[in-house]
Amino acid sequence: MPQISANLLIPESFQVSREDIAGQIGLIWELIKVPLIVPLLKLCVYICLAMSLMLFMERVYMGIVIILVKIFWKKPEKRYNWEAIQDDVELGSSNFPFVLVQIPMFNEKEVYKISIGAACGLSWPTDRLVIQVLDDSTDPAIKQLVETECKRWASKGLNITYQIRENRTGYKAGALKEGLKRSYVKHCEYVAIFDADFRPEPDYLRRAIPFLVNNSDIALVQARWRFVNSNECLLTRMQEMSLDYHFKVEQEVGSATHAFFGFNGTAGVWRIAAINEAGGWKDRTTVEDMDLAVRAGLKGWKFVYLGDLQVKSELPSTFKAFRFQQHRWSCGPANLFRKMVMEIVRNKKVRFWKKVYVIYSFFFVRKIIAHMVTFCFYCVVLPLTILVPEVQVPIWGAVYIPSVITILNSVGTPRSIHLLFYWILFENVMSLHRTKATLIGLFEAGRVNEWVVTEKLGDTVKNKAAADAKNKNNIKAPPKRLKFKFTDRINTLELGFGAFLFFCGCYDFVHGKNNYFVYLFLQTITFFITGFGYIGTIV
């Protein structure tokens, strides 16, 4: 068979020796750069700048509102009818409403005693309190431990019930829904929900329930989370900075301006009638708490956030657990937005501006734009402009606006202001996973309903530290070796982006004019730290 000449298939300009592959690639790059790459990258820059402006205006708006709230707004106790429920010797406990406390659990060996003990320690008449432990554990040994703990408290006169299901259908939403169906809770008017690592103070119900009793239009009272392990490592410090802004600004602004915010899934008290009117718990997304809040808000119910009512909780202290949590928290809202946006638009029970707030501010900017612009702009588009010098990013978009947004985000945790720069780098890394999860939620891709329960350690770390300190004084104590597989730490996605940013940084160092390499090298280091799984070990 006659051989086909290479000249017939490949133009002479592309015929180079194997040793000159780099030259061939360079030639192809030059041919497609001007007509294709430059216009496409310019479009990406414009889109990212538009998203940055949207996020910037959102942060400035919330910053202005939170200042006005702190200076001029009355506290919730003054804005709504609030009067403490008094103990009465003659009436006994009859003036206290029946309250159900639900504690959903799943293999919570390290924290089950803490959460059950905190619920049983609530200052509320025992004959008006029903505690329901909803255990979906798959480990028989853990189930036995939890049941034994419930029986121990029941023997002390507490009305506590250990509840299990045959399967985990609906995960947490399914457990909460099943719990409300039980006949022994039908007389309860309100339900307080605490995840397994949450520890309410004894006066929690006495401070929250009066809002519901004295205001018939309030459906939810949400308390703030306070983190008992925020100083454990650098990872927990970074999480504290992000969540403090959420609670101190986002939740406060939503409560003060529209009496609406997303239920945080725990440390809140619901009016059971409002849950039922909104359609009950649904498991169509991984954010069943936000789903219920949006549906109840569309029915006209109001929410109250109490920033000075704090409930102790635990932050994920391993990067693996944090990644799974962030996937759920990013994928779920995007998927819920997809499912409910038209329902919100068509709703006639709430004001026009409240619908605008929910669609634009609550969902679109905070749950979608905030993740995507951080990753796309600072981890993809900006580094690519170094390789394509024909595309310029204005200084206000690359430096000024991000700086203002960062400063506004940091107001929630002033004690960590010295960690602000590293927090930016860490948030850029996490934006990779949040953007991926957001796209999965928007397009309902494979992992859209993935639910991995966040690992909780309780007092394990503290007890281990105490034991280690004790062993230092005991020379007979055998040394303990930390066992782990190095491959379990490896996160290839972070390492891949770290390599990409390192290449762009080196190129900018040699050929660039904007000195972006300083940022790129620091961002590279952060990607490598997380890529090798060491972020959770840095104290």
N, C-alpha and C positions, 0 to 999 in steps of 0.2 A: 504493500500500500504506500503510495507516495507521501512523503512528509509534507505537512502544511507549513509554509513559511511563516516565521514569527512576524514578518512585516505585514502579513495580511490581518493579523489579530491585534498587534500592538503598534501604535504609531512610533516612528523613529525617535521622537522626542522622549518617549518613555523607555526606550531600550537602553538599559544601562547594565553594567556588569553586576554580578552578585555582590561584589565587594562595595558597590555604591548604592546599597539599598536605602541608606539614610538620605542620599541625594535624590533618589526617586520619590521617597515620601515627602521630602521638602518641596519638590517640584509640584506634586499633586496638591499639597497644602497651599502653595502660592496660587495655583489655578482656581481653587474653590473658595479661597479666603475672601476676596473682594466681592464676588457676586453672591455668595451664600452665607459665609460665616459672619462677616461684618454686619449685614442687615439683621440677621437673626439674633446676634448678640446685642445689638443696639435695642432691638425690641424687648429682649429680656431685661436689659437695664431699665428701660422706661417702665416696664411692668413692675419691677422691683422697687423703683423709686416711688411709683404710685402707691404700692402696698406699704412702703415705709411711711409715707405721708399719712395714710389712713391710720396706721398704728400710732404714729406721733400725735395726731389730733385726738385719738382715743385716750392716750395717756395724759395729755394736757387737760382734756375735758375732765377726766376722773381726778386729776390732781387739783383742779380748781374746785370741783364739787366737794372733795374730801376736806379741803380747807374750810369751805363754807359750812360744811356739816359740823366740823369740830368747833367752829367759832359761834355760829348762829343757830344751828339746829338744836332743838330740844332732844334730850335723851329719850329712848323708847318709852321709859316709864312715864314721861311727861307727854309724849305725843299720843299715847294710847291710854285707855283706862287700865290702871294697874293698882291693885290693892291686895296686900298680902292676905293669904287665907289664915285666919286665926284659929288657934286651938281653943275649943270651948268645952268646959267641964260638963255643962248640962247637956249640950248637943252631942258630945263625944266626937266621933269622926264623921258624922253625917254631912257636915258642910265641906268635906273634902271629896272631890270627884274620884271615880275609879280610874286608875291609870295602869296600863299594861307596859311592861318593860320587855323588849325583845333583844336577845343577844344572839345573833347568828354566828355560827362557828364552823370551822372545817379543819380538823386535825390541829387544834390549837393547844398543843401540849405545854408550851412555855408560858402561856398567858391566861389560860382558862380560869385559874384560881383568882387572878387579879381582877378580871372583869366581873366574875360572879360575885366576888366579895364586895366590889364597889357598888354593884347594883343592889345587893342585899343591905348595904349600909346607907341607902338613901333615906333621908329624913321625911318619911311619909307614913301615915297610919298603915299598919300591916294588913288590916282588914280592907283597905282600899287600894292595895297594891298587888298586882299579879306579875310575877317574873317568869319569863318564858325563855328557856335556853333551847335554841333551834340548832341542833347538832347534825350537820351533814358529814361528819367524819367518816372516813373509809377504814381507819385503823381501829380494830376492835379494842385494843388495849387503851387507846386514848378515849374511846367512847365510854369504856368502863370507868376511867378516871373522872370524866366529866359527870357521869351519872352519879357516881359516889359523892362528888362534891355537892351536887344538887340535893341529894338525900341528906347530907350533913346539915345544910342550911335549912332544909325543910324540918328537920328534927328540932330546930331552934324556934319554930313557929312561923317561919317565912312561907308565904304562898308561892312556891317556886316549882315549876314543872319542867321536866326534861322531855324534849320533844324530838323525835327522829322521823325521817322519811325513808321510804323504800328505795328512792333514787334521788339524784341531784337535779332533776328537771328544773330549769330556770335558775339554777344556782342560788344566789342570795335572794333575788326577787321571788323565786319559787318558794323558798323557805319562809320569807316574810308573809307572802300571800297565804301559804298553808297555815301559818300560825294564827292569822286573823280569822280563819274559818272555824277554829275550835270553839265548842259551845261554852267552855268555861271562861271565855273572854268577851262574850257577847254584851255583857253589861258595862264594859270599859268604854269610856268616852275618848280617851287620848292614849297614844302609844309613843313611848320614848324608845329610840333605837340606838344601841351602842355596839360597835364592832368589838371583836374579842380583845383588842389591845387598848380599849378606852376605859378610863377610870373617872367617872363623874364624882364631884364632891358631894357630900351629904345634902347640901342645900340646893342642889340642881333643880329638882322638881318644884320646890317652893318658890324659886325665882322665875321659872319659865312658865309653869302652868297658869298663873294668874292672867297672863296675856290672853290665853285661850278662853279662860272662864269669863272674863269681863269684856271680850271683844268677839262678837259672833262672826265677824268677817275674816278673822285671822285663822289660817290653816296650819301654819308652821312657825315654830320658834327654833332658830338655829343658834347653837353656841359656837364659840371659837375653839380651835384645836390648840393645845399647848404641848410641846414636844419634850418628853422626858429624856431623850437621848440625843438632843441636838448637838451636844459637844463630843459625841463619840468619835467622829472622824470628819475628814474634810467633806465627804459625801453628804453626811447629815447636815453639815453647816450650809452647804449649797442648797439643799432642799428647804431648809428653814427660811432662807432668803426669798425663795420663790413663793412659798406658801404663806409667809407673813404678808407679802404684798397682796395676795389673793384675799386673805381674811381682813386685813386692816384697810384695804382700799376697795377692791372689787365688790366684796360682799356688803360692805358698809354703804357704798354708793348705791348699789341696787336696792337695798332696804330703804334708804332714806328718800330716794327719788321716785321709784316705781313700786315699792313694796314687793319687789320680785328679785329673786336670785336663785341660783342653782342649789338645790339641797345637796349637802356634802355626803349624804349616805349614812351618817352617824352623828351622834351628839346633837340630835334634834328631836323635838316633840311634835307630833302630828295630831290634828283633829281627825279621828277615824272617819267621821262623816265626810270630810273633805277628800280623804283617800277613796272612799267608795264612790263619791260623786264624780271624781276624776277618772274612774274606771279601774281603780285598784292597781296593784303592782303588775308590771309587764316585763317580760324577759326578751323583748325584741332587739335590745341593744345591750351592751355591757355597762351602760350607765343608767340603770333602772331608777336611781335616785333623781337624776336630772330629768329623766322622762316623766316621772310622776310630778315633779315640780312644774314643768312646762304645762302639762295638761291641767293641773290644778290652777295655775296662773291664768290659763285661758278660760277657766270657769268663773273668774272674777275673785278668787280667793287672794288674800294678802299674806305676805311673809314678813317676819320680824327677825332681824339679826342682832344678837346681843354680844358685842365685842368684849364686854367685861365679864361675861359668863364663860369661863374657860374649862375645858375638859382635857385631862392629860391623855396623851396618846404616844405612839411610837412611830418613828420614821424607818423606812427600809435602810439597813446598814450594809447591804451587799449590792454591788452594781447589778448583778443578775436580777435580784428581786426588784430593784428600782426600774430596770428596763421593762420588765413585765408590767409593772404598775403603770408606767408612763404610756405603754402601748394601749392599755385598756382606757386610760384617762384621755387619750388623744383620739383613738379610733371611735370610741363610743359617741362622743359629742358630734363628730362629723357625720356619723351614720344616723344619729337622731335628727340632725339638721336636714339631711336628705329626706327623711321620712315625714318630717313635720312642717317644713317650710310653707307648703301650700295651705296646710290646716291653720297655721298662724295667720297667713294672709287673709283667709276667708273668715276668720273669727269675727264675730260682731259683739262680743261681750266685753271686750277691753278697748281702751282708747287707742287711737291711731298712733300716737307717739310711743305708747307702751309696746305696740307691735314693732315699730321701727327699732326701739331699743333692743327687744329680744332678738329680732332677725339680724340687724346690722351689728350692734355692739356686742351683745351677749354671745351670739353664735359666730357670725361671719368674721369679725375682726379678732376676737379673743381666741376662738377655738380653731380657726382655719388660717387666717392671714398671719397671725403672730408666729405660728410655727413655720409656715412656708417661707415667709420673707427672711426669717433669720437664717434658715439653711440655704435657700436658693441664692440669696444675695451675697452673704458673707463666706459661704463655703463652696459656692460654685461659680456664680457670675463674676464676682469681684476678682477671684484668682484667674479666671479665663481672660479678663481684660488685660492682664499682664502679658499673656501670650498673643493678644491681638491689640497692639498699641493704637490702632486706628479708632478703637472704641474708648471713650473717656467717661469716667464717672465723676460727676461734680463733687466738689469737696463737701458741700452741704449734705449730700446724700451718703457719702462714704464716712464722714466723721461727725459733723455737727448734730444731725438728727439722731443717729445712734447714741451719741453721748448724752443728749437730753433724755431719751427714752430710758437709758440705763440709770441715770441719776434718779429719775422718777420711780423706777422700779426698786431702787435701793432704800427708799424712805421707810419701808416696813421693818427693816432690821438694821438700825443704826449701829448696833454693836459689832456688826460684821462689815462695816464700811471698808476696812482695810483688805477685805477679800474680794472687793468689787470687781477688780480686773480679772481675777481668775474665775469668778462667777460668770462673767461674760463668756470666757473661753469655754467653760463647762456647758453653759446653756447652748452655745453653738454646736457642741458635740451632741447634746441631747436633742437638738432640733432635727438632726438627721433621723432619729427614730420617731420623733413626733410627726415629722412630715410624712414619713413612710406610713405610719399608722393612720394619719389623717386621710391620705389617699386611699388606703384600704377601706376606711369607713365610708368615704364619699362614693366609691365605686363598688362597695360590697364585695371585696375580693376575699381570698381564701381565709385569712385569719380574722375576719370581721367580728366573729362571735367567740374568739379565743378568751378564755377566762382562767387565769392562773392566780390563785390566792397568794397575796403578798406574804412572804415569810416574816414571822414575828419572833423575836428572841426574848421578849419580856425582861426579866432580871438576870438572864443567863450571863450576859457580858459582865454585869456588875458582880455577880457571884463568883465568876471565874477570876476576876481581878482580885477580889478579896481572898480567894483560895491561893492564887499565885503569891500574893503578899505574905500570906501565912507560911507558904512553903519556903520562902526565902530564909526564914529563920529556922527551918528544919532541914538540916543537911542530909537526913536520912531519906527525904522525899525523893523518889526517882524522877528524873527529868522527863517532861512530856514533849513529844515531838509533834509538830503541826503537820498533819497529813493532808495533802491535796495534790491533784494532778495539774501540772502546769498547763496542759492543753485545755483544761476546763476553764481557765482564765481567758483564753484567747478569744478576741472578738474581731473577726476578719473584716467586717465592714468598717470599723473604726480605723484599723490598720491600713486598709486600702485608701481611705480618704486622707489619712495622715501622710501616706506616700505621695498622693496627688498634690497636696498642699506643700509638701517639702520640695517637690519638683518645681512648682510655681514660684516658691520662695527663692530657690536657687537661681531660676531664670531672671527673676526681678533683681536679685543682687548683682547679677552680671550685666543685664541689659536694661533694667527698668529705671524709671526716673521718679517714681512716686514713693519709694522707700516702703512699699507694702510688705517687703520681706520680713520686717521686724514683727509685724502682726502674724504673718504666715508661719514663721518659725515657732512662735509661741503657741499658735493654734495647733501646729503639727505636734508639738510636745504633748499638749493636752489630749489630742486624738490618740497618740501612742500610749499615754498613761492609761486611758480607758480601754484602749485596744488590748493591752496586756493585763487588764483587770486589776489594777492596783489602786484605783480611785477610792475604794472602800477601805483601804488599809492605811491611808495617810491621815494622821491625827493632826 
